Amino acid sequence: MFTLLSTSLAFSPAARSAMAGRGHAASAVSMASDFLIAPSILSADFARLGDEVTNVLASGADVVHFDVMDNHYVPNLTIGPMVCKALRKHGVTAPIDVHLMVSPVDRIIGDFAEAGASYITFHPEATGHIDRSLQLVKSLGCKSGLVFNPATPLDCLEYVMDKVDIILLMSVNPGFGGQAFIPATLDKLRQARALIDKSGRDIRLEIDGGVTPKNIGEIAAAGADMFVAGSAIFNTPDYKATIDVMRAELAKAK
């Protein structure tokens, strides 16, 4: 355990300072906006990924959502820390929200922290020690979070609310983009929102899967305040127009 929690010592002072700065930047975004829109680059055109991310942020998105799949925890293989680092080198300064769909998670957390991640979330089933993995994320200067699949209960939150900055609920089964929203997630959102409110802590409630301009208002009304949308944005001809519609629907939910 000591080795894991001391991983940050392997980074240079400059790298640790940059990671801490990303954490502060993420806090500033959180305080500045009631709702955050986080396009998932899984649906972007990877042949011109840097331009895609620049364009979607210029169109009004707040956060870059980064889906990491290992063909082990989920039946798909996507991207790793080198892509995250490349986006930072390209000039992306917005928070990068790294969703790890990998098992085990501890080995790769440090790689993404060093590559420029702002938030790092993982699934409880993907680690043998939830508390320790959350501590590892935070020790590296990133905001930490847990991700719950549609059939995964929220029970473990009772013991780690002091270490969680984001709770991410999957409204589809993880592994592939373009799936339809699972309606039962709305009740789970209300449950998670009640836990957050009871804790009195500043914790984001994120939703991922099947989010569209048509249902984003209903999802917000159930308690979500951070919204991952992939194909609903990147598969449209005008990113700004789509995000503007989402903002209008969210305004109705306030």
N, C-alpha and C positions, 0 to 999 in steps of 0.2 A: 504494500500500500504506500509506503514511503516513497518508493521509486515513482509511482504514478503521480502522486501529489507534488513531486519535486520536478516534474517535467519542464516547468517554466524556466528553471535555472539553466536549461540548455540553450535558451535564446539569449541573444545579445541584449544589453540594456536598451538600445534603440528599438529593437523589435518588441520588447516588453512594453516600452513607452507607447509605441504605435498601437499595440493591442489594447492598452488601457484607454487610449484616445478613442478607439472605435467603440468601446463600451459607453463612454460619455456621450459620443455622437448619437448612439442608439437611444440613450435616455432623453436627449434633446428632441429627437423625432417623436418619441413616445409622448412627451409633455406638450408638444406643439400641435398634435393632431388627435382628435377623438378616434378616428378610424384610419387604419393603414391598409393600403392596397399593395399586395406583394406578388407581382407576376412571376410565375414559375418558368424559368428558362428551359425547362424540359420541352416546352412546345415552341421554342424559338427556332429560327433558322441558324443551325450551328455553323454553316459555311460563312456566316458573317455575324457571329455572336456578339462581338464587341459593339458593333453598330446597332444591333437589335436592342441590347441592354441600354445603350445611350438613348436611343429613340423612345423606348418605353418609359424611361425615367423623365425625359423631357416632355412626355405626354401626360405626366401627372402621377405616375406611380411613386410610391414611397420607399419600397424595400425590394431587393432582388432575392427571390426565393430560389434555392439551390437544392435540387433533389439528387441525393447520392444513393445509388442502389448497387448492391454487390453480387447479384445473381446467387445469393445464399439466403439472406433473410427475406428477400423478395425475389420473384422470378424475372429479374431484369438486370441489366448492367448499364450504368450511365457514366457519370463523370467523377473526377477526383480533385484533389487539392490544386493540381497544376492549372486547372481551368479557373479556379477561384483566384489564384495568384495572377493569372493572365488578365482577368478582368480588372483587378486592381492596377496592374501595370498599364492597362488600356486607359485608365483614368477614372474608373468608377469609384466614386467616393460615398455613395449611398450605402446604408447598412446592407450587408449580405447575410441572409437568413439560411443557414445550412441545416437541412433536414437529413439526418443520417439514417438511412434504411439499410444498416449494415450490422453484422454480428460476427465477432465482438466489436464493441465501439471504442474502447479505451485507446487502442493502438493508433487510431486515425484522428482522434480529437486534436492532438497536438499539431498534426500536419495541417489541419484546417485553420487552427488558431494562427499558426505562423503564416499561412497563405492569405490571411486577411478577413476571416469570418468575423461577423459581429455577434450573431446569435448562433448557437449550436444546440440542436434538439435531437433527441434519440428516443427509441422505444424502450420501455421498461423490460420487455422480454429479451432485449438484445444485450443486456449486461447482467452479470451475476451480482452486482453491487450497485444499485441505483444511486444511493447516497454518495458513494465514492466517485462515481462517474460524474455526477453533478458538481461535486467539489472540484474535480479535475478541470471541467470546463471553466468554472469561475476563477480558478487559480491562474488560468492562462489569459485572463482579462476579457473574456467573452460573456455574454448573457447566456444563461442556461435554460433548457426547457425539456419537458417530457411530451412524447407523442403517444396518443392512444388510438389504436385501431377501432373500427366500428364495434367489435365484440369484446374489447378490453375494458374492464371496469376501472374506475378512477380511485380505487381503494388506497393505492400506495401514496397518493397525494397527501393524505393525512399526516404522513411522517416526514415529508420533505418540502412543505410549503415555504419554509424559510430559505430554501436554496433554488427555488424555481422562479424564473423571470417571465417565462412563457409556458402556457399550456396549449398544445396543438391537438385538436381533435380531427381525426381523419373521417371524412364523410363519404369516402370510397375505400375499398380495400387497396392498400398501397401496392405499387408496382408498375402501374401504367397510367398515362394521362388520358383525358377524354371520356372518363366514366361519368355516369349519372349520379347526382347527389342522393344519398340515402336519407330519407325523411326522418327516420328515428333519431338521427343525430341532433335534431332540434331539441328533443327532451334532454339529451346528454349535455348539450350546450347550456341549457337552463340549470342543470345540476352543477356543472363546472362553474358557472357564473355565481351561483349561490355559495360555493366553497370559497371563491375568491373574495366575494363581498364579506363573508364571515371572517376571513383571515385579516382583512383590513390592509392587505399588502398590494403593492403596485405590480400586478401581474397581468400580462397581456393574454387574451383568449383568442387563439388563432384557429381558423378553419381551413381545411385543405381537401378539395375534391368536389367537382361538379358545381363550383360557384359560378354564377352567371349574372348578367344584369337583371334577369327576371326574378331570381330568388335571393339576391344579396340583401335586400331590405328585410325579408323575413328572417334571414340568418342573423342579421344585426339585432333585430328585435328579440331574438332568443338569447342574446348575450355576447356574441362575437364582436371583437373590435379590430381584428387583423384578418385580412382575407387573401388567401392564395388563389390565383386564377391563372391558368395556363392557356389552354386552347381558347377559352372565352375571350382572351385578349389577343394572343398572338395569331389566331386564325381569322382575325378580322382585318379589313383593309386599312382601317384608321384607328390606331391605338388610342389616340386622344379622345375621339368621339365615344369609343367604348367606355373608357375610364370616366369620362364626363357623365355618361348615363349612370354608371355605378355610383358616382358621387351624388347624383341627384336622388337616386333611390335610398342611399344611406342618409341623406338629409331628412328624408321623410321618417326615418326610424329613430331619430334623436328624441 
